[in-house]
């Protein structure tokens, strides 16, 4: 640092060199990067819609998971695969703070930005339950506070990283007993939670159960175990409700992915997406089809790997495009890069919100952030406990005080906004979250640029 100015590495230093020189990009090569960016957005949506979410549906049915638990576990883990890869890169390859900065820097977008997208891009008003959102917000607040406490001294020890794994283990344990905890809290606080109970009953009525075999009666069904039902209203996705819960065998198979749509606009999009559709068809078993139905875990893992790879290319292209256009590093990290690394979360949450599954969408939004904290704990623990046991990991914690305040405030604001909006996801909530996100982003950019606070930064070498 010079004269109190903090030096940060350029984002492009974490990626390979681009296809063109800086001058060639300015002379028109930047158009190629934008075409690749748009194509990567299309590819992520295809992977999520055709492979990732169908496999999640079958996993949820097979394990008997409710919407919110499925969203907070498997859906969060799969859509957060890019953050896990980024954390491992930061710990073992670049040996920098890319994992910390990416995960903490995009947390506000994950909470407010994706919530805004779910509200604005969904034509269905989704009811929300009180307990899942409170549970996930509390878990995220605890895990974020733990991470910030660990890196406050710029050092990570093995027992600190192990505590992150312990926190996530406790979170999974709570999810295992989610229904019993939910019942207890509703009975304990029923006088002040009548509106929440009513909202859950309405949600259960809107999404009737199919084939559940719980013997404990309708109380559980109304409160938590609603069928995840992501694919029950269009495109024959209802065929995914298989004999896992005693349903009859499906006689009709799912339509082939190479079937050309009838609408002209969809045909154009289908032709453009044919290369990626073919590649995914050859590499991922389609568990929507009867032949591959029992391969749903393989579909889940391979689709998560594809999501990671596509997101890496997307963020790479966005980074180079931002540098070519002269967008400051601080602005890039808080806007384009944060959105780029969270594309899978955004696409998956919007898709399930459009199906009316609000609990799954919100649990994925907050639950993916909880999983992101685990993404930091795993590589840190492996490195400090098994690889480099001689000393702690050095990290740069500059500016984390403001980050901590922003994270805690964003969690509080999203919970308060949902409560004031009557525990539902609609366009009104989307507008509120969008405004809050823009305010937080603007303040963060001003802070990073040194206009407010005392934390000016510059790109190293400039």
C-alpha positions, 0 to 999 in steps of 0.5 A: 500500500502507498499513502493508505491506499490498498493495492488489489490484484486485477480480477483478470489475473485469476483467469487465462489470457483472452482470445484477443489483445486489448487493442483487438478487443477495443477494435471490435473483438469485445462483441465476441465476448458478449456473444459468449456471455449470452450463450453461457447464460443460455447454457446455464438455463438449459442445464438447470431446467433439463437436468439439475432441477429434474434430478433434484425433484427425484432426490427430494421425493426419494428422501422424503424432503420438503421444499425448503429442506431440498432447497437448503441442501441439495439445490444449494449445494449444486447451484453453489458448486462454482463457489466451491471451485473458486474457494479451492482455487483460492486456497491451493492454486492462486493462494490469494483471497479470491475465495473470501472476496468472491463468496463474501462479496456476492453475498448481498447479491445472493440475498437481495438480487436473487430475491428481486429476480424471483419477485419480478420475473415470476407471474405466480404469487408464492406463499412463504412459511415462517420457520424455513426462512427464520431457520436459514437466516439464523444459520447464515448470520451465525456462519457469516459471523464465524467467518468474519471473526476468524479472518479478523486477525488475517490468519486461519487456523485448523481449529477455526476452519473445523468450527465452520464444518461443525456449524454446517453439521449442526445446520444439517442436523437441524434440517434432519429434525426440521418437521419436529422442530417446526411443530414444536415452535408452532405449538409454542408460539401459536398465539403470535404465529397465527398468520404464519400458520394460515399462510402455510395452510394456504400453501399446502392447499395450493400444492396438494400432496401426491403419494406421501406415506406419513402416518402422523396425520394432516398436521405435518402435511399442512406445516412442512411436507408439501410435495416439492412439485417443481414440474407439475404444471407444464411441459409434462413434467408431472411425469417426474412423480414416479413410483418412488412414493407408491404411484403407478408406473409411468407408461409415457416417456419424456419428450426428446430434447431434440424435438423442435418447438412449434413457435417461431421464436422458440425454434430460433432459440432451439437452433442456436442452443443445439450445440450445447443441447447435444453436448449435454445430451451426450454427457448427462443421463436424462433422469426424466426419461424412464431408462435413466430414471434411477441414475438421478444422482449421477445426473445431479453430480454431472450437471453440478460439474457442468454448472461450475464449468459454464460459470467459470467461462461466464465470469472469465468473459465478464471480467475481460469485458469489464476491463475492456470497457474500463469498469473499475475493479471495485464495481466489477466485483460488486456487480457483474462478477457477483451476478456472474458467479451466482447465475446458477442460484438465480436461474434455479431460484427463478425457475422454482419461484415461477412454479409457485414453490416459494419456500424452495426458492428462498431456502436456496437463496439463503441456504446457498449462502450457508453452503458458501461458508462451508465452501471456505471451511473445507479447503481451509481445513484440508490445507491447515490440517493435512497439507501445510500444518506448520502455520495458519493461512494468511488472508487479507481482511481489509474492509471486512467491517463494512462487509459484516455490517452489510451482510447482517443488515441484508439478512435482517432487511430480507426477513423484514421485507418478507414479513411486511409483504405478508409472507409471499413472493410477488412483484412488490417484494421484488421491487423492494429487494431491488431497491435495497440491493441498489442502495447496498451496492451503491454504498459498497462501491462508494466505500471501495472507491474511498469516497466514503470511509477510509478504504481507498483501493487501486489495482496493483501496477496501476 
